[in-house]
């Protein structure tokens, strides 16, 4: 990682009054009225501006955010404590609850711009814990934002620039024109040996990604890979020993019946909570005993 980022953090800082309006969002209640309050203040503070915006979150992270092209960045710029609050709280609780002196191992699969990785890293740092975060994100734009925010926050996060699927292969990034979080990977023909810079993206299995990082266990994993979640986790459960399965698992399920949730429960996970579009699960037998 280089020591210099350009343009430097702070270049796109908000005027004081607009920043103060965003700051009022930090006290918003976690209910319908509170979210309406945040939305109103955010629209007022950012009116007439195009971004990006350099902000320091109440947690102390330095972020360059693009709220008009990415939903999670929009949520983070104002009232960040409300965004995926139960999911991130579960991660923080797991970090604080680890008794072993070994690093807390977190795989952020479908990391987008790295907000889960960054907030987890900061929570561990503040608690005097060591966390190793691996942010798996194939999209160049999202990956660039992730790396900038990592450097601006002086964080220690490993960016793994590949896609995840049920089998290895090659794909293309499609979609995401109005929301970078909806970039998805479509299969593509394998490039020839002399055609390696055509925008193709390498697809790997979760088992291969984990194996390449040489970790002994996984404390937590978040999986959000835009339609490939079931195939990726099904292959992982088949290929990886149970001792390598994450103790805490956060998955995207949508609001209705979920095949990926059924898959996880069938493989020994217990549902702790279902949020708006995600589920928080824990592994019933992390030791892998039958």
PyMOL commands that set and color helices and strands:
alter all, ss='L'
color gray80, all
select helices_A, chain A and resi 16-27+32-46+71-77+80-82+85-97+115-126+140-152+180-182+206-212+229-239+242-244+259-266
alter helices_A, ss='H'
color red, helices_A
select strands_A, chain A and resi 53-56+62-65+104-109+131-136+157-160+163-164+169-174+184-187+201-204+220-223+248-252+269-274+278-283
alter strands_A, ss='S'
color yellow, strands_A
deselect
rebuild
show_as cartoon
